[in-house]
Each structure stands twice: as C-alpha cells, then as structure tokens.
Amino acid sequence: MTDFDDPRLDMDAAMRQTLALYHQRIEAERQGQGGPHRHMAVGPATGRLINLLAGSLDAPHILELGTSLGYSTIWLADAARATGGRVTTLELEAEKSASAREMAEQAGLARWVD
C-alpha cells in the first residue's frame, strides 16, 4: 500500500494511476535507470503539500515555471479542479512539455491546465 492508497486522500482513480506511473519512474531513476531527462525536484510529500496549499485558496490562478515532466502540475491541477482554479505552466523543452500534457490528460486534469 502506498501513501496514495490512503482513503483519507480525496483523489480519483485516474490521478492515483497517473501518480503511480510517476512513482515508477522516480524509483527507476533511483536505481540508475533514468532516461534522457532526470525527474523533478518535487517528490510525493512536496506534491501533497503544494496540493494542500493551492487547495486552500479560492479559485487560484497558479503559475508554474518549469513544468519538467508534469508531476507538480498534476498536484496543482488537482487543487485547481477542486477549487475552480487554473494552472498555467511553462516548459522550454518540447519533449518534456508533451509528456506533461499527456500525463495531465491521463489524470483527467488537462482542462484545468494551460
């Protein structure tokens, strides 16, 4: 059981599944099997924290600089969905941006992310 299987977390199945994919990638990188891009600085505990902080605001417009592979974007978009907010995120590398977009779609959060 992971932290994300905890029923006290208000998280839908699509987000749980998407986070599980990110966590598999994080673990692979820890074991030296990372691809051409190292993963993000934000981990699961920080993800939960930024979700909690953003979710405490009323309809926030969140600006994220440096999307990377979209892990923090998922957490922020989940908070935006819950509060009626939006996330605008920027990434210079097209490959990372495309991956982040795909993960947001898989998590069912793409409509809250620009």
Buried (B, 14 or more C-beta within 10 A) or exposed (E): EEEBEEEEEEBEEEBBEBBEEBBEBBEEBEEEEEEEBEBBEBBBEBBBEBBEEBBEEEEBEBEBEEBBBBBBBBBBBBBBBEBEBBBEBEBEBEEBBEBBBBBBBBBBBBEBBE
